[in-house]
Amino acid sequence: MKLSSKVFGGIVSAAAAGVILTTIVASILFYAAFSGEIKSEVKNEALYLAELAETDENLLVGMPPVGGNRVTIVSPSGEVKFDSGGEVSENHSDRPEIRDALASGEGESTRVSSTFGKKNYYYAVRLKSGDALRVACETSSMFGAVFGAMPGILLAALLLIGLAFTAAGFLARSIIKPINAIDPENPLLSRAYAELSPLLERIDNQNKKAAALIDEEREAEKMRREFSANVSHELKTPLTTIMGCSEILKEGIVSPEDVDGFLERINSESKRLLSLIDDIISLSGLDEGGGNIEMSDVDLFEVARETAKRLELKAEKHKIKLSVEGGSETVRGSRGLLCEMIYNLCDNAVRYNREGGYVKVTVGNDGGRPFVSVADNGIGIPEADRERVFERFYRVDKSHSKETGGTGLGLSIVKHGAKIHNADVTIKSELNKGTEIKITF
C-alpha cells in the first residue's frame, strides 16, 4: 500500500467520521432545543388559556385548536368537560398529567394517546374552579421540524466531506513531497521532517559503511593483484638463479674449484625459495581472517624465550647479543602465530643489525595491556619508510635485503597476526641508531 494512499485515506476517514459525528450530535442538540422550545410554547399556551378559562370556561367552547394543539378541560372526577379534538367519553382521572395538576397545580407527560393513538406531549394546570386544563401537542411535529432541517444538514455534511477529500489530497501530497525528495545518497542534506532524522542518520551510516566496504574490497583486490605480481617476481628470482647454476654445472663448463660455490648458491637460493613459500602460505592463511586458528591462553614471556633460543646460533654468527627481559604475561591467542610474529621481529632485528649490536626482547604490561617489544641498535628505518615497512615485499634497502636473504613478508605477517589478536603495532626508529617495534594486546 502506498504511503500517500494511507495518509489520504486516514485524513478522509477521520474527517468523514468527524462530520458524521458532528451531524448526529447537531441533530440531537437541535431536536433537544426545538422540543424544549415546543414544550415551552405548550406551557405558555396552557397558561394563557387557563387565564381565559378563569374568566369564563365557555370562552373555550367552540374555539378552534390553537396552533393545531388539542385543548381539554377535565373535572376533578376525571370527566372530560371540553375537548377541542372532539367529543371524548373516557374518564381522564388516571392520566398522569391530570392527576399531578389536580394534586400540585401542574403536570406533564409524554405518552401515546389512548384516545387518538398518537404520541403526544401533555401539559396540564389546575384552574381555580378545581378543573384541570390540558394542552396536548403531537411529538411528530417536533420530529417533523428536525427532519425538515435534515436536507440542509446533510447537504452541509456532504460539502464538508467533499472539502475533506480536497484537503486530504493536498495534505497527503504535501506530507509525502519532502519524503520523496530525500536523496538516498546524501540523506542528511534533505529537508525532511525532524522525526525522520534518526532514520536518515542510519541510512547515512549505512552508506558510509557500504562505501568503506567497497573501498576495502577495491584495496584488497588491488593488494591481491600486486601480491600476485610480486610473488611471481620474487619466486622467479631464486628459481632463475637455481636454473642458471644447474645448467652451468650440467654443461660441465665450471672449473672444479668453483663447483662448491655454485652448489652453495643453489642451496642458498633453495632455502630462500622455501622460506618465501612458507611466508606466502602463512600470509594467505592470515588473509582469510585466521578462521581456522585455534585460540588458547598463551604466556608471552615463555614464547619469547623459546623464539630467542631458536635464533641464538644466527645471532652468534652475526655477533649480536640477543636477550629476553620481563615477566610472565598471559594473552588469549594462537601460540603458533605468536611465535611466528615474535620470530619475524627478532629475525629482522638480527638481520638488519651491525656486528657487536644487540637485540632486546621485552615482555611486560602497559596500563593493564600485555605487550612484547623487540628493540635493536641496528641500521634503523628512514622516517619516510616507517609506515610502509609492513607492506608486502617492501624493503627499505633492497640490496641489503638480497644479501641478508629477507623475503619482505615478515612484517606483513606481524601486522596481520596483530589484527587477528586485536592487538596494536607501533614502531619507533631512528636512522643509524636502531628500531623498536611493540605489539600491545
N, C-alpha and C positions, 0 to 999 in steps of 0.2 A: 504494500500500500504506500502511495506517495505521501510524503510529509505534508505537502501543500493541501492534498485532499483531506488529510486527517485534521489539519488546522481549520480548513474551511468548514468541514462537517461539524467540528466541535463548536465553532463560533455560531454557525447556523442553528445547531441543536440547542445550544444554550439560549440564543436569542428567541427561538421559537417557543421553547419551554417558558421563558420569561414572559413572552407576550400572552401565551395561553393562560398561564397562571394569573397574570395581571387582569386578563379579560374575565376570568372566573371570579376573582376577588372583587373586581369592579362591579360585576353583575350582582354579586351577593350584597355588597355595600349599597349599591343603587336600589336594590329591592328593599333592603332594610330601611334605608332612608325614605323611600317612597311609601312603603307600607306604614312607617311611622307617621308620615305626613297625612296619609289617608285616615289613619286611626284618629289623629288629632282633629281632622275635619269632621269625622263622625261624632266625636265627643262634643265639638263646638256646635254642631248641628243639633245634637240631642239637648244641650243646654239651652240653645235658642228656642227650640220647640217647647221645652219644658216651661220657659217663661210665658210663651203664648198659651200653653195649656193651663198655667196657673191662673191666667185671666179668665179663660173660658175654654174648656175642653172641646166644646162644639166647634171652635175655630178650626180644629184639625180635621173635622169631618168633611169629607169631600175634597180635601186638599190633595193635589197630585203629589207623588213622591218627590221629595226634594233631592235634586242631583241624582235621581234614579235610585235613591236609598229607600228602604222599606221602614215605615214608622208604625209602631204598635203601642197601644195603651192596655196595660194589664191591671186588673183589680187585685187587692191583697189576697183574694181567694184563688187567684190564678185564672180567672175568667178574662177572655180577650174582649175588651170593650170597644177597641178600634184597631183595625189593621189596614194600612194603605195598600197592601198587596192583595186584598180581597177578604171575603168573609172567612173567619177561622173559628172552628168549634172546639178545637183541642184546648185542654186546660194547660196553662203555662206555669203552674206553681213549681214544677220540677226543673224549670230552666235555670241554669247556674247564674246567669246574669240577672234574672228577675229575682231569684232568691237572695242574691247578695245586695241588690239595690233596695229591696224591701227591708233587709236587715241592717245595712250600713249606710244606705244613701246612694250608692253607685255600685255597678258591677259590669264585668266584661267577660267575653269568652269567644273562642273561635272554634266552630264545630259545623258539622253537616246539619242543615235544617231538616227536622223530621217532617215538616210540612211541605217544603218545596224540593227537598233532596239535593240542595246545593250547599257548598261550604261557604259560610258567612262569618263575618266579624260582627259581634253584637256589643252594644254599649247601652246600659240602662241607668236611669236616675229615678229616684223616688220623688213624686210630686207631693205638695202639701196636703193634697186630698187623701194621700195614702196609696194612690195608684202608682204604678211604675211605667215610665215612658221609655221605650226602647227604640233605637235606630239600628238597622242591620245593613251591612254593605257586603256584597259578594267579593270574596277574596280573588276571584278570577279577574276582577278589574285591576287588582294590584299586579298580578302576573301579566295581565294584558299590557299594562304600561311598560313593564320591564321588557316583554317580548317585542313591544312596539319599538323600543330603543335598540334591540339586538342587531338589526341590519347595520345601523350606524356603528355599533361597537365592533361587529365582525369586519366591516369594511376597514375600520381603523386598524384592527388586528392584522388583516391581510396586508395593508400598506406597510405596517411596521415589520412584518415578516419579509416583505419584498425589500424593504430598506435594509434589513438584516442580511439578506442574501448579497446585496450590493456591497455593504460594508465588510462582510466576511470575505468576499473575493478580494477586495482591496487590502484588507489586513493580512490575509494569507499570503498575497504576493509580496507585501512589504516585509513580512516576517521572514519569508523564505529567501528574499533577494540577497541579504547580507550573507546568508549561509551558502548560497550558490556562488557568491563572489569570492569565497575563500580559495586561496591559492594553495593546493596541497604541497607544492614545492617550498613555499615560503609562508606557512600558516600564521606566523606571528606578525606578519606585515598586513594581514587582513583586518579590516574594521568590522569585526564581528561582535556579538554580544559578550558581555563580561562573563556570563555563565558558561560560555564555551571556552574560556581561557585555559582551564585545566586540560581539556581535550586537545586544543591546539598546541599546547606545550608538549603533550605526549606525542602528538604527530611530529612536531619539530624534533623531539628527541629521537624518535624512531627514524626520521630522515637522516639525522646526524649519524646514528648508529649504522644505518644502511650504507651511507656514504663512506664511513670509516671502514666498514667491512669490505666494500668494493675496492677501496684504496689498498686495504691489506691484501686482498686477493690479487690485485694487479701487481703489488710489490712482491708478493710471494711468487707469482708467475714470472716476474722479471728475475727474481733471485734464482728460480729454478732453471731458467734459460742460461743465466750467467754461470750457475753452478755446473750445468751440463757442459758448457763450453770450457770452463776452467778445468773440470775433471778430465775432459778429453785431452786438453793440453798437458795437464800435469801427469797423466798416465802415459801420454805419448813420449814425454821426455826420457824417463828411465828405460822405457821399452826400446826406444831408438838407440840409446847407449848400449843396452844389453845386446841388441841385434847386431849393432856395428862391431862390437868387440868379439862377439861369437863368430861372425863372418870372417873377420881378420884371422882369428885363431884357426878357423876351418880351412882357410886358404893356405895356412902354413907360412905366411909371409912375416911372422913375428919371430924375432930372434929369441933363442932360448932364455936369455937373461930377462927379457921383457914379458914372458908368459905370465909370471906370477902377478905382475902389475895389472895385466888385462883381466886375469881371473879375480883379483881383488876388486877391480872396478865393476865387474859383473856381479859379484857378491854384494857389494855396497849398494848398487842400483836395485838389486832384487829386494834387499831389505827395505830400501826406501819405498819401493813399489808395494810391498806387503803392508808397510806402515800406513801408506796412503790409502790403500784399500780398507784397512781396519778403521781408519778415521772416517772415511766416506760412509762405511756401513753404520758406524756409531752415530754420525750426524744425520743420516737418513732416518734412523730409528727415532732420534730426538725430534726430527721434523714432524713425525706423526703424532707428537704430543706425549710420547712416552707412555702410551696406554697400557702396554704390557709390562711396565716396570713395577716390580714388587717393592712396596714401601715397608720399612720397619724402623725401630729405634736404633740409631747409629751413634757411636761415640766418635766424635770428630778427632779427638786427640789420638785415639787408637789408630784411626785410618791414616792420619798424618804421619804417625811414626812408621807404620807399615810401608807407606808410599816412599818416605825418605829412605828407608832401608833398601828399597828396590833401585834407588838412584845413587847409592853410595859409591859403587865402582865407577860410574860415569863421572861423578863429582870429583873423585880422587884422580881420575885420569886427567881432568882439566884443572887439577889443583884448586878445587873450590871447596870451601868449608860449608857443609850442609848440617843445619841444626833444627831441632823442633823444640819449641817452648810453649808454656801454658799449662792447662789442666783439662780434666775431663769435662766435655760439653756434649749433651745428647740432643740430637735432632731427629725428626721424622723424615726418612728419605731412603734412597736406594744406595746401599753400601757400594755396589759395583760402580755406579755412576759417580758417586762422591770420590771414590778412589781415582777414577779416570780424570775428574776435574782437577783434583789436587796434584795428580801426577803431571798433567799438562802444564800447570802453573810452575811447578818445580823444574820440570824439564826445560821449559823456556828460560827460566831464571838461570839454569846452569849453562844452557846453550848460548845465551846472549850475555855472557859474563866475561870477565878477564881472569887470567891466571892469578891465583892468590886472592881471589874475591870470595864473597860469602853469599849463601842463600839461607835466610832465616824464615822458618815456618812457625807461625804463632796461632794458637787456638785459645780463644777467650770469650768473654761475654760483654756486650756493649749495651747498657740500658735494658737488660733482660733479653737481648737478642744474641744468640751464639754466633761466633764468626770464626773464620780461618783466613789468615793473610799470609802471603808469600812475598818477602822483600829481598832485594839483592842490591849490590853496588856495582852493577854492570854498566852497559853502554847507554842505558836509558832510551826513552822514546821521545822524538820531537813532538812539540805541542800540537802541530798540525795533523799528526798521525794517531794521537791517543784515542780518539773516538772510532777510528777505522780499524784498529788492530783486531777487533772482534769480528770483522767481516771475513768471509770465507776466502782463503787463498791470499789474503792481503799480507804483504810482507813489507816491513819498513826498509830493510836493506836486502834486496833480492840477491845480490852477490854473496853476502854473508850467510843468507839462508841456504843457498846452494851448498856452501862449504860445510855448514853445520848439519845439513840434511833435514831441515824442518819441512813439514807438509803444508803449513799455512792454515791448518784446520783446528789446531789445538785450542786457541782462544774462542773459536766459534762453538766448540763443544762445551767449553766452560760457560759461555753465555746461555746456550740452550739448556744446559743442565741446571743452571741457576733459575731459569724461568720455570722449569718443571718443579723445582723445590720452593717456588715463590720466594726466592732469595734475591738480594740486590748485589750487583757487582760494581765496585768503584776502583778507579785506577789513579795512582799518583806517580808521577815520573819526572825526572829532571835529566836532561841530556848529559851524558858522561858521568852521572852521579848515581844513577840507579832507579829502580822501579819497585812499587808496591801495589799489588792487586789484592783486594779484600772482598770476600764473599760473606755477606751478613744474612743470616736466616731469620 
